[in-house]
């Protein structure tokens, strides 16, 4: 059973994938990329609008399936992009109440019923950077900024409700290398406990 799970969280384009890949390549940590992107790549437009209820349900099921492999396997640790915290933060804005309840209950069960310690890193960035980093959004769309502002706030509500130790790392003008050194230090601190 994995002793620790470290979730890499943050809004769209915050740098989760880049930093997870860096942890894997440079430190040899067991990195698992975001499930949502895998499902988009497999199903494409068939999912409809990103973030709808069916899409969020599929993400939750895929994450839970992967968790069984992580929790039952021989890994000492897992660094997982987004994990259930990020998915729940989105579901709180886009999915039906039943899925939000199920996701909350799932996190509670993993936290309380396993010996796996769970931690989170939240990569924070100025939300206006989404326009420069993603081809999907039009610059000046305040609805997008409002949505991701709520998603960001939802992460911290989830951490608080579930008692998750976390750190906020700024990924802004300092650049990816500075963010990487901070997440690496936190990862070693919690994974070696």
KELORO-686076 format. One record per residue: residue number from 1; x, y, z of N, C-alpha, C, O, CB in turn. Coordinates in steps of 0.2 Angstrom, whole numbers, padded with zeros to 4 digits. Glycine has a CB too. Example, Ala and Ser with C-alpha at 12.3 -4.5 7.8 and 13.67 -1.06 7.14 Angstrom:
% residues 2
   resi     n_u     n_v     n_w    ca_u    ca_v    ca_w     c_u     c_v     c_w     o_u     o_v     o_w    cb_u    cb_v    cb_w
      1    0066   -0028    0039    0062   -0022    0039    0066   -0016    0039    0071   -0017    0042    0057   -0022    0045
      2    0064   -0011    0035    0068   -0005    0036    0064    0000    0039    0067    0006    0040    0070   -0003    0029
***
This chain:
% residues 193
   resi     n_u     n_v     n_w    ca_u    ca_v    ca_w     c_u     c_v     c_w     o_u     o_v     o_w    cb_u    cb_v    cb_w
      1    0004   -0006    0000    0000    0000    0000    0004    0006    0000    0009    0006    0004   -0005    0000    0006
      2    0003    0011   -0004    0006    0017   -0004    0006    0021    0003    0001    0022    0006    0004    0022   -0010
      3    0012    0023    0005    0012    0026    0012    0009    0033    0011    0006    0036    0016    0019    0027    0014
      4    0010    0037    0005    0008    0044    0004    0006    0045   -0003    0008    0042   -0008    0014    0048    0006
      5    0001    0049   -0003   -0001    0052   -0010    0000    0060   -0009   -0003    0063   -0004   -0009    0050   -0011
      6    0003    0062   -0014    0004    0070   -0015    0000    0072   -0021    0002    0070   -0026    0011    0072   -0015
      7   -0005    0076   -0020   -0009    0078   -0025   -0007    0085   -0028   -0005    0089   -0024   -0017    0079   -0023
      8   -0006    0086   -0034   -0004    0092   -0037   -0010    0095   -0040   -0013    0093   -0045    0002    0091   -0043
      9   -0012    0101   -0037   -0018    0104   -0038   -0016    0111   -0041   -0011    0114   -0040   -0022    0105   -0032
     10   -0021    0114   -0044   -0021    0121   -0047   -0026    0122   -0052   -0029    0117   -0055   -0014    0123   -0049
     11   -0027    0128   -0054   -0032    0129   -0060   -0029    0127   -0066   -0023    0125   -0067   -0034    0136   -0060
     12   -0033    0127   -0072   -0031    0125   -0078   -0025    0130   -0080   -0025    0136   -0079   -0037    0127   -0083
     13   -0020    0126   -0083   -0013    0129   -0085   -0009    0132   -0080   -0004    0135   -0081   -0015    0135   -0090
     14   -0010    0130   -0073   -0006    0132   -0068    0001    0129   -0068    0006    0132   -0065   -0009    0131   -0061
     15    0002    0124   -0071    0009    0120   -0072    0009    0114   -0069    0015    0111   -0067    0014    0125   -0069
     16    0004    0111   -0067    0003    0104   -0063    0007    0099   -0067    0011    0095   -0065   -0004    0102   -0062
     17    0006    0098   -0074    0009    0093   -0078    0016    0094   -0078    0020    0089   -0078    0005    0093   -0085
     18    0018    0100   -0080    0025    0101   -0081    0029    0100   -0074    0034    0097   -0075    0026    0109   -0083
     19    0026    0102   -0069    0030    0100   -0062    0030    0093   -0060    0035    0091   -0058    0027    0105   -0057
     20    0024    0090   -0062    0024    0083   -0061    0029    0079   -0065    0032    0074   -0062    0017    0080   -0062
     21    0030    0081   -0071    0034    0077   -0075    0042    0079   -0073    0046    0074   -0074    0033    0080   -0083
     22    0043    0085   -0071    0049    0086   -0068    0051    0082   -0062    0057    0080   -0061    0050    0094   -0067
     23    0046    0081   -0058    0047    0077   -0052    0049    0070   -0054    0053    0067   -0050    0041    0077   -0047
     24    0046    0068   -0059    0047    0061   -0061    0054    0060   -0064    0058    0056   -0063    0042    0058   -0066
     25    0055    0065   -0069    0062    0064   -0072    0068    0066   -0068    0073    0062   -0069    0062    0069   -0078
     26    0067    0071   -0064    0073    0073   -0060    0074    0069   -0053    0080    0068   -0051    0073    0080   -0059
     27    0068    0067   -0050    0069    0065   -0044    0067    0057   -0043    0068    0054   -0038    0064    0068   -0039
     28    0064    0055   -0049    0062    0048   -0049    0056    0046   -0045    0055    0040   -0043    0067    0043   -0047
     29    0052    0051   -0044    0045    0050   -0040    0040    0047   -0045    0040    0048   -0051    0043    0057   -0037
     30    0036    0043   -0042    0030    0040   -0045    0025    0045   -0047    0020    0046   -0043    0027    0034   -0041
     31    0025    0048   -0053    0020    0053   -0055    0015    0050   -0060    0016    0046   -0064    0024    0058   -0059
     32    0008    0052   -0058    0003    0049   -0062   -0001    0056   -0065   -0003    0060   -0061   -0002    0045   -0057
     33   -0001    0056   -0071   -0004    0062   -0074   -0012    0063   -0073   -0015    0058   -0071   -0003    0063   -0082
     34   -0014    0068   -0075   -0021    0070   -0074   -0026    0065   -0078   -0025    0064   -0084   -0023    0077   -0076
     35   -0031    0062   -0075   -0036    0058   -0078   -0040    0062   -0083   -0042    0059   -0089   -0040    0054   -0073
     36   -0042    0068   -0082   -0047    0071   -0086   -0044    0072   -0093   -0047    0071   -0098   -0048    0078   -0083
     37   -0037    0074   -0094   -0034    0075   -0100   -0034    0068   -0104   -0035    0068   -0110   -0027    0077   -0100
     38   -0033    0063   -0101   -0033    0056   -0104   -0040    0054   -0107   -0040    0052   -0112   -0031    0050   -0099
     39   -0045    0056   -0103   -0052    0055   -0106   -0054    0059   -0111   -0057    0057   -0116   -0057    0056   -0100
     40   -0051    0066   -0111   -0052    0070   -0117   -0049    0067   -0123   -0051    0067   -0129   -0050    0077   -0115
     41   -0043    0065   -0122   -0039    0062   -0128   -0042    0056   -0131   -0042    0055   -0137   -0032    0061   -0126
     42   -0045    0052   -0126   -0048    0046   -0129   -0055    0047   -0132   -0057    0044   -0137   -0049    0041   -0123
     43   -0059    0052   -0129   -0066    0053   -0131   -0067    0059   -0135   -0072    0060   -0139   -0070    0052   -0126
     44   -0062    0064   -0134   -0063    0070   -0138   -0069    0074   -0137   -0072    0074   -0131   -0062    0069   -0145
     45   -0072    0076   -0142   -0079    0080   -0142   -0085    0076   -0139   -0090    0079   -0138   -0080    0083   -0148
     46   -0084    0069   -0139   -0090    0065   -0137   -0092    0067   -0130   -0097    0065   -0128   -0088    0058   -0138
     47   -0087    0070   -0126   -0089    0071   -0119   -0093    0077   -0119   -0096    0079   -0113   -0083    0072   -0115
     48   -0094    0081   -0124   -0098    0087   -0124   -0094    0092   -0120   -0088    0092   -0121   -0105    0086   -0120
     49   -0097    0097   -0117   -0093    0103   -0114   -0089    0100   -0108   -0091    0096   -0104   -0098    0108   -0112
     50   -0083    0102   -0108   -0078    0100   -0103   -0081    0102   -0096   -0084    0108   -0096   -0071    0103   -0104
     51   -0082    0098   -0091   -0084    0099   -0085   -0091    0098   -0084   -0094    0099   -0078   -0084    0107   -0084
     52   -0095    0095   -0089   -0102    0093   -0087   -0102    0087   -0083   -0097    0084   -0081   -0105    0091   -0094
     53   -0108    0085   -0081   -0109    0080   -0076   -0106    0073   -0078   -0103    0070   -0074   -0116    0079   -0074
     54   -0108    0071   -0084   -0105    0065   -0086   -0098    0064   -0086   -0095    0059   -0085   -0108    0063   -0093
     55   -0095    0070   -0089   -0087    0070   -0089   -0085    0069   -0082   -0080    0066   -0081   -0085    0076   -0092
     56   -0087    0073   -0077   -0085    0073   -0070   -0086    0066   -0067   -0082    0064   -0063   -0088    0078   -0066
     57   -0091    0063   -0069   -0093    0056   -0066   -0087    0051   -0069   -0085    0047   -0065   -0100    0054   -0068
     58   -0086    0052   -0075   -0081    0047   -0078   -0074    0048   -0075   -0070    0044   -0074   -0081    0048   -0086
     59   -0072    0055   -0074   -0066    0056   -0071   -0066    0053   -0064   -0061    0050   -0062   -0065    0064   -0070
     60   -0071    0054   -0060   -0071    0051   -0053   -0070    0043   -0053   -0066    0040   -0049   -0078    0053   -0050
     61   -0074    0040   -0058   -0073    0033   -0058   -0066    0030   -0060   -0063    0026   -0058   -0078    0030   -0063
     62   -0063    0034   -0065   -0056    0032   -0067   -0051    0033   -0062   -0047    0029   -0061   -0055    0037   -0074
     63   -0052    0039   -0058   -0048    0040   -0053   -0048    0035   -0047   -0043    0033   -0045   -0049    0047   -0050
     64   -0054    0033   -0046   -0055    0028   -0040   -0052    0021   -0043   -0049    0018   -0039   -0063    0027   -0039
     65   -0053    0020   -0049   -0050    0013   -0052   -0042    0014   -0051   -0039    0009   -0049   -0052    0012   -0059
     66   -0039    0019   -0053   -0032    0020   -0052   -0030    0020   -0045   -0024    0017   -0044   -0030    0027   -0056
     67   -0034    0023   -0041   -0032    0023   -0034   -0031    0016   -0031   -0027    0014   -0027   -0037    0026   -0029
     68   -0036    0011   -0033   -0035    0004   -0031   -0028    0001   -0033   -0025   -0002   -0029   -0041    0000   -0034
     69   -0026    0003   -0039   -0019    0001   -0041   -0014    0004   -0036   -0009    0001   -0034   -0018    0002   -0048
     70   -0014    0010   -0035   -0010    0014   -0031   -0010    0011   -0024   -0005    0010   -0021   -0011    0022   -0031
     71   -0016    0011   -0021   -0016    0009   -0014   -0015    0002   -0013   -0012    0000   -0007   -0024    0011   -0011
     72   -0016   -0002   -0017   -0015   -0010   -0016   -0008   -0012   -0019   -0006   -0017   -0018   -0020   -0014   -0020
     73   -0005   -0007   -0022    0002   -0009   -0025    0008   -0009   -0021    0007   -0008   -0015    0003   -0005   -0031
     74    0014   -0009   -0023    0020   -0009   -0019    0023   -0002   -0019    0029   -0002   -0017    0025   -0014   -0022
     75    0020    0003   -0021    0023    0010   -0021    0024    0012   -0014    0019    0011   -0010    0019    0014   -0026
     76    0029    0016   -0013    0030    0019   -0007    0026    0026   -0007    0023    0028   -0001    0037    0021   -0005
     77    0025    0029   -0013    0022    0035   -0013    0019    0036   -0020    0021    0032   -0025    0027    0041   -0012
     78    0014    0041   -0021    0012    0043   -0028    0011    0050   -0028    0008    0053   -0023    0005    0039   -0029
     79    0013    0053   -0033    0012    0060   -0035    0007    0060   -0040    0008    0058   -0046    0019    0064   -0037
     80    0001    0063   -0038   -0005    0062   -0043   -0007    0069   -0045   -0009    0073   -0041   -0010    0058   -0040
     81   -0007    0070   -0051   -0010    0077   -0054   -0017    0077   -0053   -0021    0073   -0055   -0008    0078   -0061
     82   -0020    0082   -0050   -0027    0084   -0049   -0030    0080   -0043   -0032    0083   -0038   -0031    0083   -0055
     83   -0030    0073   -0044   -0033    0069   -0039   -0040    0071   -0038   -0043    0075   -0042   -0029    0068   -0033
     84   -0043    0068   -0033   -0050    0070   -0031   -0051    0077   -0029   -0057    0079   -0030   -0052    0065   -0026
     85   -0046    0080   -0026   -0047    0087   -0024   -0049    0091   -0030   -0054    0095   -0029   -0041    0089   -0020
     86   -0045    0091   -0035   -0046    0095   -0041   -0052    0093   -0044   -0056    0098   -0047   -0040    0094   -0046
     87   -0054    0087   -0045   -0060    0085   -0048   -0066    0087   -0044   -0071    0090   -0047   -0060    0077   -0049
     88   -0066    0087   -0037   -0071    0089   -0033   -0072    0096   -0034   -0078    0099   -0034   -0070    0087   -0026
     89   -0067    0100   -0034   -0067    0107   -0034   -0071    0109   -0041   -0074    0114   -0041   -0060    0110   -0034
     90   -0070    0106   -0046   -0073    0107   -0052   -0081    0105   -0052   -0085    0108   -0054   -0070    0104   -0058
     91   -0082    0099   -0049   -0088    0096   -0048   -0093    0101   -0044   -0099    0102   -0046   -0088    0089   -0045
     92   -0090    0104   -0039   -0094    0109   -0035   -0097    0115   -0039   -0102    0118   -0037   -0090    0112   -0030
     93   -0094    0116   -0045   -0096    0121   -0050   -0101    0118   -0056   -0105    0122   -0059   -0091    0125   -0052
     94   -0100    0112   -0057   -0102    0110   -0064   -0107    0103   -0063   -0111    0102   -0068   -0097    0108   -0068
     95   -0106    0100   -0058   -0110    0093   -0058   -0115    0093   -0053   -0116    0098   -0049   -0105    0088   -0055
     96   -0119    0088   -0053   -0125    0087   -0049   -0123    0086   -0041   -0118    0083   -0040   -0130    0082   -0051
     97   -0127    0088   -0037   -0126    0087   -0030   -0124    0080   -0028   -0120    0079   -0023   -0132    0090   -0026
     98   -0127    0075   -0031   -0126    0068   -0029   -0118    0066   -0030   -0115    0063   -0026   -0130    0064   -0032
     99   -0116    0069   -0036   -0109    0067   -0037   -0104    0071   -0032   -0099    0068   -0030   -0107    0069   -0044
    100   -0106    0077   -0031   -0102    0081   -0026   -0101    0077   -0019   -0096    0077   -0016   -0104    0088   -0025
    101   -0107    0075   -0017   -0108    0071   -0011   -0103    0065   -0011   -0100    0063   -0006   -0115    0069   -0009
    102   -0104    0061   -0017   -0100    0055   -0017   -0093    0056   -0017   -0089    0052   -0014   -0102    0051   -0024
    103   -0091    0061   -0021   -0083    0063   -0021   -0081    0065   -0014   -0075    0063   -0012   -0082    0069   -0026
    104   -0085    0069   -0010   -0083    0070   -0003   -0082    0064    0001   -0078    0063    0005   -0088    0075    0000
    105   -0087    0060    0000   -0087    0054    0004   -0081    0049    0003   -0078    0046    0007   -0094    0050    0003
    106   -0079    0049   -0004   -0074    0045   -0006   -0067    0047   -0003   -0063    0044    0000   -0073    0045   -0014
    107   -0066    0054   -0003   -0060    0057    0000   -0060    0055    0007   -0055    0054    0010   -0060    0065   -0001
    108   -0066    0056    0011   -0066    0054    0018   -0064    0047    0019   -0060    0046    0024   -0073    0056    0021
    109   -0067    0043    0015   -0065    0035    0016   -0058    0034    0015   -0055    0031    0019   -0069    0031    0011
    110   -0055    0037    0010   -0048    0036    0009   -0044    0039    0014   -0039    0036    0017   -0045    0039    0002
    111   -0046    0045    0017   -0042    0048    0022   -0042    0044    0029   -0037    0043    0032   -0045    0055    0023
    112   -0048    0041    0030   -0049    0038    0037   -0048    0031    0037   -0047    0028    0042   -0056    0040    0039
    113   -0049    0027    0031   -0050    0020    0031   -0043    0017    0029   -0043    0011    0029   -0055    0018    0027
    114   -0038    0021    0026   -0032    0018    0024   -0026    0021    0028   -0027    0026    0032   -0031    0020    0017
    115   -0021    0018    0028   -0015    0020    0031   -0011    0025    0027   -0005    0027    0029   -0010    0014    0034
    116   -0014    0027    0021   -0010    0032    0017   -0011    0039    0019   -0017    0041    0020   -0013    0031    0010
    117   -0006    0042    0020   -0006    0049    0021   -0007    0053    0015   -0004    0052    0010    0001    0052    0025
    118   -0011    0058    0015   -0013    0062    0009   -0011    0070    0010   -0013    0073    0016   -0021    0062    0008
    119   -0008    0072    0005   -0005    0079    0006   -0007    0083   -0001   -0009    0079   -0006    0002    0080    0007
    120   -0007    0089   -0001   -0008    0093   -0007   -0003    0099   -0008   -0001    0102   -0004   -0015    0095   -0008
    121   -0002    0100   -0015    0002    0106   -0017   -0003    0110   -0021   -0006    0107   -0026    0009    0104   -0020
    122   -0004    0116   -0020   -0009    0120   -0024   -0004    0125   -0028   -0001    0129   -0025   -0014    0124   -0020
    123   -0004    0124   -0035    0000    0129   -0039   -0005    0135   -0040   -0010    0134   -0043    0003    0126   -0045
    124   -0003    0141   -0038   -0006    0147   -0038   -0003    0151   -0044    0003    0151   -0045   -0007    0151   -0032
    125   -0007    0154   -0048   -0005    0159   -0053   -0010    0165   -0054   -0016    0164   -0052   -0003    0155   -0059
    126   -0008    0170   -0056   -0013    0175   -0058   -0017    0173   -0063   -0015    0170   -0069   -0009    0182   -0061
    127   -0024    0173   -0062   -0029    0170   -0066   -0029    0172   -0074   -0030    0169   -0078   -0036    0170   -0064
    128   -0027    0179   -0074   -0026    0181   -0081   -0021    0178   -0086   -0022    0178   -0092   -0024    0189   -0081
    129   -0017    0174   -0083   -0012    0170   -0087   -0015    0165   -0090   -0012    0162   -0095   -0006    0167   -0082
    130   -0021    0163   -0089   -0025    0157   -0092   -0025    0159   -0100   -0025    0155   -0104   -0032    0156   -0089
    131   -0027    0166   -0101   -0027    0168   -0108   -0021    0167   -0112   -0021    0165   -0118   -0029    0175   -0108
    132   -0015    0168   -0109   -0009    0167   -0112   -0007    0160   -0113   -0003    0158   -0118   -0003    0171   -0109
    133   -0009    0155   -0108   -0007    0149   -0108   -0012    0144   -0111   -0010    0138   -0113   -0006    0147   -0101
    134   -0018    0146   -0113   -0023    0141   -0116   -0026    0144   -0122   -0028    0149   -0122   -0028    0139   -0110
    135   -0026    0139   -0127   -0029    0142   -0133   -0037    0141   -0133   -0041    0143   -0137   -0027    0137   -0139
    136   -0040    0139   -0127   -0047    0137   -0127   -0051    0143   -0124   -0057    0144   -0125   -0048    0132   -0122
    137   -0048    0148   -0122   -0051    0154   -0119   -0049    0161   -0122   -0044    0162   -0124   -0050    0155   -0111
    138   -0054    0165   -0123   -0054    0171   -0126   -0052    0177   -0121   -0055    0177   -0116   -0060    0173   -0130
    139   -0046    0180   -0122   -0044    0185   -0118   -0050    0190   -0116   -0054    0193   -0120   -0038    0189   -0120
    140   -0050    0192   -0110   -0056    0197   -0107   -0062    0193   -0105   -0067    0197   -0103   -0057    0201   -0113
    141   -0062    0187   -0105   -0068    0183   -0103   -0069    0183   -0096   -0066    0178   -0093   -0069    0176   -0107
    142   -0072    0187   -0093   -0073    0188   -0085   -0076    0182   -0083   -0075    0180   -0077   -0076    0194   -0083
    143   -0081    0178   -0086   -0084    0173   -0084   -0079    0167   -0082   -0080    0163   -0077   -0089    0170   -0089
    144   -0074    0166   -0087   -0069    0161   -0086   -0065    0162   -0079   -0064    0158   -0075   -0064    0161   -0092
    145   -0063    0169   -0079   -0059    0171   -0073   -0063    0169   -0066   -0061    0167   -0061   -0057    0178   -0073
    146   -0070    0171   -0067   -0074    0170   -0061   -0075    0163   -0059   -0075    0161   -0053   -0081    0173   -0062
    147   -0076    0159   -0064   -0076    0151   -0063   -0070    0149   -0060   -0071    0145   -0055   -0077    0148   -0070
    148   -0064    0150   -0063   -0058    0147   -0060   -0056    0150   -0053   -0053    0147   -0049   -0052    0148   -0065
    149   -0059    0156   -0052   -0058    0159   -0045   -0062    0155   -0040   -0059    0154   -0034   -0060    0167   -0045
    150   -0068    0153   -0042   -0072    0149   -0037   -0069    0142   -0037   -0069    0139   -0031   -0079    0148   -0040
    151   -0066    0139   -0042   -0063    0133   -0042   -0057    0133   -0037   -0056    0128   -0033   -0061    0130   -0049
    152   -0053    0138   -0038   -0047    0139   -0033   -0050    0139   -0026   -0047    0136   -0022   -0044    0145   -0035
    153   -0055    0143   -0024   -0057    0144   -0018   -0060    0137   -0015   -0059    0135   -0009   -0063    0149   -0017
    154   -0063    0133   -0020   -0066    0127   -0018   -0060    0122   -0015   -0061    0118   -0011   -0069    0123   -0024
    155   -0054    0122   -0018   -0049    0118   -0016   -0048    0119   -0009   -0047    0114   -0005   -0042    0119   -0020
    156   -0047    0125   -0007   -0045    0127    0000   -0051    0125    0005   -0050    0123    0011   -0044    0134    0001
    157   -0057    0125    0003   -0063    0123    0007   -0062    0115    0008   -0063    0113    0013   -0070    0125    0003
    158   -0060    0112    0002   -0060    0104    0003   -0054    0103    0007   -0055    0098    0012   -0058    0101   -0004
    159   -0048    0106    0007   -0043    0104    0011   -0045    0105    0018   -0043    0101    0023   -0037    0109    0009
    160   -0048    0111    0020   -0050    0112    0027   -0055    0107    0029   -0054    0105    0035   -0054    0119    0027
    161   -0060    0105    0025   -0065    0101    0027   -0062    0094    0029   -0065    0090    0033   -0071    0100    0022
    162   -0057    0092    0025   -0054    0085    0026   -0048    0085    0030   -0045    0080    0030   -0053    0082    0019
    163   -0046    0091    0032   -0040    0091    0036   -0033    0089    0032   -0029    0086    0035   -0040    0087    0042
    164   -0033    0092    0026   -0027    0090    0022   -0022    0095    0023   -0023    0101    0022   -0030    0090    0014
    165   -0016    0092    0025   -0010    0097    0025   -0008    0099    0018   -0008    0094    0013   -0004    0093    0028
    166   -0007    0105    0017   -0006    0107    0010   -0001    0113    0010    0000    0117    0015   -0012    0109    0006
    167    0002    0115    0004    0006    0121    0003    0004    0124   -0003    0002    0121   -0008    0014    0119    0003
    168    0004    0131   -0003    0003    0135   -0009    0009    0137   -0012    0013    0140   -0009   -0002    0141   -0007
    169    0010    0136   -0018    0016    0138   -0022    0014    0142   -0028    0010    0140   -0032    0020    0132   -0024
    170    0017    0148   -0028    0016    0153   -0033    0020    0151   -0039    0026    0150   -0039    0018    0160   -0031
    171    0016    0151   -0045    0019    0149   -0051    0018    0155   -0056    0013    0156   -0060    0017    0143   -0055
    172    0022    0161   -0055    0021    0167   -0058    0027    0169   -0062    0030    0165   -0065    0018    0172   -0053
    173    0029    0175   -0061    0034    0178   -0064    0041    0175   -0062    0046    0176   -0066    0035    0186   -0063
    174    0041    0172   -0057    0048    0169   -0054    0049    0163   -0059    0055    0161   -0060    0047    0166   -0047
    175    0044    0160   -0062    0046    0155   -0067    0045    0148   -0064    0044    0147   -0058    0053    0155   -0069
    176    0045    0143   -0068    0044    0136   -0067    0049    0133   -0062    0048    0129   -0058    0043    0132   -0073
    177    0056    0135   -0063    0061    0132   -0059    0060    0134   -0052    0062    0130   -0048    0068    0134   -0062
    178    0058    0140   -0050    0057    0142   -0043    0052    0138   -0040    0052    0135   -0035    0056    0149   -0043
    179    0046    0137   -0044    0041    0133   -0042    0043    0126   -0041    0041    0123   -0036    0035    0134   -0046
    180    0047    0123   -0045    0049    0116   -0045    0053    0115   -0038    0052    0110   -0035    0053    0115   -0051
    181    0058    0120   -0037    0062    0119   -0031    0057    0119   -0025    0059    0115   -0020    0067    0124   -0030
    182    0052    0123   -0024    0048    0123   -0019    0044    0116   -0018    0043    0114   -0013    0043    0129   -0019
    183    0041    0114   -0024    0037    0108   -0023    0041    0102   -0022    0039    0097   -0018    0033    0107   -0030
    184    0047    0102   -0025    0052    0096   -0023    0053    0096   -0016    0053    0091   -0013    0058    0097   -0027
    185    0055    0102   -0013    0056    0102   -0005    0050    0100   -0001    0051    0096    0003    0058    0109   -0003
    186    0044    0102   -0003    0038    0100    0001    0037    0092   -0001    0035    0089    0004    0032    0104   -0002
    187    0038    0090   -0007    0037    0083   -0008    0042    0078   -0004    0039    0073   -0001    0038    0081   -0016
    188    0048    0080   -0003    0052    0076    0001    0051    0077    0008    0051    0072    0012    0060    0078    0000
    189    0049    0082    0010    0047    0083    0017    0041    0079    0019    0041    0075    0024    0045    0091    0019
    190    0036    0078    0015    0030    0074    0017    0031    0067    0015    0028    0063    0019    0024    0077    0014
    191    0034    0065    0010    0035    0059    0007    0039    0055    0012    0039    0048    0012    0037    0058    0000
    192    0044    0058    0015    0049    0054    0019    0047    0054    0027    0050    0051    0031    0055    0058    0019
    193    0041    0057    0028    0038    0056    0035    0037    0049    0037    0035    0048    0043    0032    0061    0036
***
